[in-house]
Amino acid sequence: MSPILSEQVAMLMRKVASEIILPRFRKLADHQIAEKAPGDIVTIVDRESEAVLAEGLTRLFPDARVVGEEGAADDPELLDTLGDGVVWLIDPLDGTKNFSEGVSPFAVMIALLDGGEVQAGWIYDPVQSRTCYAARGRGAYVNGDRIVTQTSLRSLPSAAIGVYFMEEEQRRDIEMRADGKLQIATIPRCAGEQYPRIALGTNDISLFARTMPYDHAAGALFLEEAGGKTAWPDGRAYRPTDRAPNLLSAVTPDMWDKAAEILFG
């Protein structure tokens, strides 16, 4: 991943945020919000952002295909092709529910995949003007500064556990296992915020029951390159082509092992 291409992608994300996303923040009309599935919101901003990002990314790297969240919602089989060749994977507005309610955080996320492996990832928070970027084997950066993970230093590890998409029995089991061993933190309802929270020391652990690839590809690489770990509960490394439930992340590999033992051991 060349520095020039990396900055061009970041510039495209900032342009979409300034021209499409922020002008409609807290200004959406009811007819500009719809429900794709129960509890799954889409807005006119999601669709317009994806269209502009797809066009811009195609210009930057014509040999790569584009798979976006909204395109995949219309044609779910697109997600089965993520392991084929070079792919731009787009989440045009992560945290859509927050955005539709007029609150932050929300983010734009892009990952570049080759053969199903994430090679680079970008997360842009328009409200904080924060760009998180990582390239495989080259580290993780926030607004151009290289970062390494740091723990929250709490007496118990801070764990952001997303239980919304869990079955009731699993939810009760997870809560029972965590009791007295983990400090349960409020989730931001935005993966594009949750991964930076782990890397920057706000939380030590996160667990996502729902694991759509556009929600996690960029963040998982960012956390890994900063020194953390994202994997399935059995220890298999995360790949966006694998859509099993329950994706576990932690600030360090040792913390990941501890969390896996507590929550799933």
Buried (B, 14 or more C-beta within 10 A) or exposed (E): BEEEEBEBBBEBBBEBBEEBBBEBBEEBEEEBBBEBEEEEBBBBBBBBBBBBBBEBBBEBBEEBBBBBBBBBBEEEEBBEBBBEEEBBBBBBBBBBBBBBBEBBBBBBBBBBBBEBBBBBBBBBBBBEEBBBBBBBEBBBBBEEEEBEBBBBEEEEBBBBBBBEBBEEEBBEBBBEBBEEBBBBBEBBBBBBBBBBBBBBBBBBBBBBBBBBBBBBBBBBBBBBBBBBBBBBBEEEEBBBBBBEBBBBBBBBEEBBBBBBEBBBE
